[in-house]
Amino acid sequence: MLEEHALQLIQDSLSSLRRAGLVEQEVQVRDETILLGAGSPLDSIAFVTFVTDLEDRLNRASDQELFLVLNDIHEFNPDSLFLSAGTLARYIVKLTGDQVVRHD
């Protein structure tokens, strides 16, 4: 999976949360968009829902059962003050490897 595809999955998930009313305003995902930490548009319930939704989208796109494990994100560690969309996208690319991903 390419990083741009991972960022699009993140965007799709956040847009879905917006439509469901869990996020107050539309979020335009960029590499530096903060998903967890100060400046994030997500509260704790929205973040958990986001991760679950993103896993579902990732599993459908890859035809595999994959899980997002925050502790496995190398760039996101106890010393980091936030998790950015770019960091999460790079983790997703690493998680999926060279798998061909469907685009619905």
BELCOR-V387693 format. One record per residue. N is the residue number from 1. PSI is psi in whole degrees, -180 to 180 (* if undefined). BURIAL is I if it has 9 or more other C-alpha atoms within 8 Angstrom, else O. Layout:
# BELCOR-V387693
<<N	PSI	BURIAL> <N	PSI	BURIAL>>
This chain:
# BELCOR-V387693
<<1	140	I> <2	155	O> <3	-37	I> <4	-34	O> <5	-40	O> <6	-41	I> <7	-36	I> <8	-38	O> <9	-41	I> <10	-45	I> <11	-46	I> <12	-41	O> <13	-45	I> <14	-37	I> <15	-38	I> <16	-41	O> <17	-36	I> <18	-46	I> <19	-32	O> <20	-8	O> <21	10	O> <22	-16	I> <23	132	I> <24	-40	O> <25	158	O> <26	137	O> <27	127	O> <28	109	O> <29	127	I> <30	171	O> <31	-40	I> <32	2	O> <33	126	I> <34	125	I> <35	-29	I> <36	127	I> <37	-176	I> <38	130	O> <39	-2	O> <40	142	I> <41	-2	I> <42	131	I> <43	-177	O> <44	-41	O> <45	-44	O> <46	-36	I> <47	-44	I> <48	-43	O> <49	-40	I> <50	-48	I> <51	-44	I> <52	-46	O> <53	-43	I> <54	-41	I> <55	-44	I> <56	-46	O> <57	-42	I> <58	-42	I> <59	-41	I> <60	-42	I> <61	-33	I> <62	-8	I> <63	32	O> <64	167	O> <65	104	O> <66	151	O> <67	138	O> <68	115	O> <69	106	O> <70	-35	O> <71	-18	O> <72	-4	O> <73	107	I> <74	-43	O> <75	-12	O> <76	105	I> <77	178	O> <78	-22	O> <79	-13	O> <80	140	O> <81	-12	O> <82	166	I> <83	121	I> <84	162	I> <85	-38	I> <86	-43	I> <87	-44	I> <88	-40	I> <89	-43	I> <90	-37	I> <91	-43	I> <92	-41	I> <93	-45	I> <94	-40	O> <95	-40	O> <96	-17	I> <97	-137	O> <98	22	O> <99	143	O> <100	133	O> <101	133	O> <102	147	O> <103	112	O> <104	*	O>>
